[in-house]
Structures are given as C-alpha cells and as structure tokens.
C-alpha cells in the first residue's frame, strides 16, 4: 500500500524520507548479504591477529556469513586504512584498529583520515599490557640490568616494533625519554618479524603482547622483564610493572584494539555487527582463551563508550608525542 500522497516536490521528499525510515529495519534483516572482510593492519602473530580471528569465527556463526580475516601489515597501517575507506559503507568490511591508528600516527604526521569523522566504532576488542623481553641467553635479567646496559652502550641497543608510529614505537621512545636513554628503533611489519629479530640478535629488546613471547619464555629462549601497565597482569603475577622496576610512576601504556565500520554505515547494520561482536565476547570459552592464549583481556564497550575512549586517547597520546619529540622520518 502506498504511503505517498500528492504530486508536489514536498510530497515527493516526504515520501522518500518515510520510505527510508521504514526500509532501515528491513536493511538490518537482510544484512549480511555476502561474506565480510576483517582487515588487520599487521602481520600474523600476537593478540592483534589472534583475538580478531577468534572473534571472527564466532561472529561468522552468528551472522550467517563468513568473516574472513585479511592481514595488511606495514606502512603505519595507512595502506590497510586506505583499502578499508575505499570499501562501501555497507557493513561488509571491518577494520581492526588500535591506538596507533586512532591517536598516535595522526599526532606524528598528517594523515588522510580522521577517526572521529571517517570511522564508525563498534567496540574495543581487548586491552592488555605489553611485555618487555630480552633473549634468554642475555646477561640482562631485570629492567635495572636493561637500563644499565643501554646507558653503557648509548645509541647501540635497539628495540623492534611493528612499524613507525605504532604503540610499541611510542612506548620505546617515551621509555628512553623519561630515563634519558639513547636507543635505536628498528621497525618491522608485525609481531612475527619482531620476535625473529630478537632471536637473531638484530635487536636487543622488544615490547609485545604476552602471547607473542610466552612460548619462548617457557623454553628459556626469552626472559620477560616487566609489563607496560601500572598494575600487574593477573596471568603474570610475578612479572613486575615498569613503575616497580624502574620508578617511572607515570608510565602506563596498554595495548588496545577495536573494530570499526565505515562512517555512514546505516545504524541498524552498525548495531547488528556490534551486537554480534559483543555476543561473541560474552562467551566464557572465548574470554578464557583470550586471557590464556592471547595474554590480554576482552574489553566490551558500546559504540558510544568506545567513541569516548578514542577522544580521550587522542588527547593523551598527542601530549605524549609532543613530550617525547617523536616524529615520522
């Protein structure tokens, strides 16, 4: 039955508006109409890859379509973000971003995007500490040992990261700045390359999510020195915080990741994807696997809560970047 009356311009506009309102629920009911892509701007390994894959598996079952994870590492995440923003705003392409993308890289250089304008936050997926680690055969056994070695070899000891402008990069620069140290930053494309670099001896220490190093710690190939947050992680009760190990009272950096859709995606679709994600995050088995295997904890937030977290991070990391004088070369 038609709900449009009259032949004037106003009548036609009202007809289109009303039709649009009534079509939104139907849009959500027909979504998704094909498989979904989940773009991860890092190589495989670490919580940034493990957690999205675990959640994608459960979301696939809930949405009735495959959620396919695609790794697009390197380039500050800009190639991955460009690919994501070129996709239609129809909910079928999801981006797994972190603080480096929504606040750190934009504070270091001009970027062709604005997270608050171009992205539709769904939810934080996880939050957890970075673990500071060295080779198991190294004479360095504590954070105090590491600081002493860096002071004795200014500019010669290097740390790896998954790229310039990553959280790991900023963490290393702030650490060096606050203690008056000179270190080398060696960027790679992902956690796998970072670990390989340390094992080869090309770099001397790294920061990475716990699951990236725990297998090597268990075999004695690596030694964990500290966690980057100001409280100990519950699965690593014997690993001290940076504050405890070095006296840096204000040092508190957590690795966080969240999922996004394109801005302009119809709200019923955003709500559908957010609901599917939060449903997956509520499964006890998922929660325990993320803690035990990923070394991080799930952090379910509504899209509105996630947006406020991003606003706060933009303010916090902008100040941190200025303080440490970090720039993209």
MOUR-V270264 format. One record per residue. N is the residue number from 1. RES is the residue in one letter. OMEGA is omega as a letter, one per 30 degrees, with the letter a starting at -180 (999 if undefined). Layout:
((N | RES | OMEGA) (N | RES | OMEGA))
This chain:
((1 | X | a) (2 | X | l) (3 | X | a) (4 | X | l) (5 | X | l) (6 | X | a) (7 | X | a) (8 | X | a) (9 | X | l) (10 | X | l) (11 | X | a) (12 | X | l) (13 | X | l) (14 | X | l) (15 | X | a) (16 | X | l) (17 | X | a) (18 | X | l) (19 | X | l) (20 | X | l) (21 | X | a) (22 | X | a) (23 | X | a) (24 | X | l) (25 | X | l) (26 | X | l) (27 | X | l) (28 | X | a) (29 | X | a) (30 | X | l) (31 | X | f) (32 | X | a) (33 | X | l) (34 | X | l) (35 | X | a) (36 | X | l) (37 | X | l) (38 | X | a) (39 | X | l) (40 | X | a) (41 | X | l) (42 | X | l) (43 | X | l) (44 | X | l) (45 | X | l) (46 | X | a) (47 | X | a) (48 | X | l) (49 | X | a) (50 | X | a) (51 | X | l) (52 | X | l) (53 | X | a) (54 | X | a) (55 | X | a) (56 | X | l) (57 | X | a) (58 | X | l) (59 | X | l) (60 | X | a) (61 | X | a) (62 | X | a) (63 | X | l) (64 | X | l) (65 | X | l) (66 | X | l) (67 | X | a) (68 | X | l) (69 | X | l) (70 | X | l) (71 | X | l) (72 | X | a) (73 | X | l) (74 | X | l) (75 | X | a) (76 | X | a) (77 | X | a) (78 | X | l) (79 | X | l) (80 | X | l) (81 | X | l) (82 | X | l) (83 | X | l) (84 | X | a) (85 | X | l) (86 | X | l) (87 | X | l) (88 | X | l) (89 | X | a) (90 | X | l) (91 | X | a) (92 | X | l) (93 | X | a) (94 | X | l) (95 | X | l) (96 | X | a) (97 | X | l) (98 | X | a) (99 | X | l) (100 | X | a) (101 | X | a) (102 | X | a) (103 | X | a) (104 | X | a) (105 | X | l) (106 | X | l) (107 | X | a) (108 | X | a) (109 | X | l) (110 | X | a) (111 | X | a) (112 | X | l) (113 | X | l) (114 | X | a) (115 | X | a) (116 | X | l) (117 | X | a) (118 | X | a) (119 | X | l) (120 | X | a) (121 | X | l) (122 | X | l) (123 | X | l) (124 | X | l) (125 | X | l) (126 | X | l) (127 | X | a) (128 | X | a) (129 | X | l) (130 | X | l) (131 | X | l) (132 | X | a) (133 | X | l) (134 | X | l) (135 | X | l) (136 | X | l) (137 | X | l) (138 | X | l) (139 | X | l) (140 | X | a) (141 | X | a) (142 | X | l) (143 | X | l) (144 | X | l) (145 | X | a) (146 | X | a) (147 | X | a) (148 | X | l) (149 | X | l) (150 | X | l) (151 | X | a) (152 | X | a) (153 | X | a) (154 | X | l) (155 | X | a) (156 | X | a) (157 | X | a) (158 | X | l) (159 | X | a) (160 | X | l) (161 | X | l) (162 | X | l) (163 | X | l) (164 | X | a) (165 | X | l) (166 | X | l) (167 | X | l) (168 | X | l) (169 | X | a) (170 | X | l) (171 | X | l) (172 | X | a) (173 | X | l) (174 | X | l) (175 | X | a) (176 | X | a) (177 | X | a) (178 | X | a) (179 | X | l) (180 | X | a) (181 | X | l) (182 | X | a) (183 | X | l) (184 | X | l) (185 | X | a) (186 | X | a) (187 | X | l) (188 | X | a) (189 | X | a) (190 | X | a) (191 | X | l) (192 | X | l) (193 | X | l) (194 | X | a) (195 | X | l) (196 | X | l) (197 | X | l) (198 | X | a) (199 | X | l) (200 | X | a) (201 | X | l) (202 | X | l) (203 | X | a) (204 | X | l) (205 | X | l) (206 | X | l) (207 | X | a) (208 | X | l) (209 | X | a) (210 | X | a) (211 | X | l) (212 | X | a) (213 | X | a) (214 | X | l) (215 | X | a) (216 | X | l) (217 | X | a) (218 | X | l) (219 | X | l) (220 | X | a) (221 | X | l) (222 | X | l) (223 | X | l) (224 | X | a) (225 | X | a) (226 | X | l) (227 | X | a) (228 | X | a) (229 | X | a) (230 | X | l) (231 | X | l) (232 | X | l) (233 | X | a) (234 | X | l) (235 | X | l) (236 | X | a) (237 | X | a) (238 | X | l) (239 | X | a) (240 | X | l) (241 | X | l) (242 | X | l) (243 | X | l) (244 | X | a) (245 | X | a) (246 | X | a) (247 | X | l) (248 | X | a) (249 | X | a) (250 | X | a) (251 | X | a) (252 | X | a) (253 | X | l) (254 | X | l) (255 | X | l) (256 | X | l) (257 | X | l) (258 | X | l) (259 | X | a) (260 | X | l) (261 | X | l) (262 | X | l) (263 | X | a) (264 | X | l) (265 | X | a) (266 | X | a) (267 | X | l) (268 | X | l) (269 | X | l) (270 | X | a) (271 | X | l) (272 | X | l) (273 | X | l) (274 | X | l) (275 | X | l) (276 | X | l) (277 | X | a) (278 | X | l) (279 | X | l) (280 | X | a) (281 | X | a) (282 | X | a) (283 | X | a) (284 | X | l) (285 | X | l) (286 | X | a) (287 | X | a) (288 | X | l) (289 | X | l) (290 | X | l) (291 | X | a) (292 | X | a) (293 | X | a) (294 | X | a) (295 | X | l) (296 | X | l) (297 | X | l) (298 | X | a) (299 | X | a) (300 | X | l) (301 | X | l) (302 | X | l) (303 | X | a) (304 | X | l) (305 | X | l) (306 | X | l) (307 | X | l) (308 | X | l) (309 | X | l) (310 | X | l) (311 | X | l) (312 | X | l) (313 | X | l) (314 | X | l) (315 | X | a) (316 | X | a) (317 | X | l) (318 | X | l) (319 | X | a) (320 | X | a) (321 | X | l) (322 | X | a) (323 | X | a) (324 | X | a) (325 | X | a) (326 | X | l) (327 | X | l) (328 | X | a) (329 | X | 999))
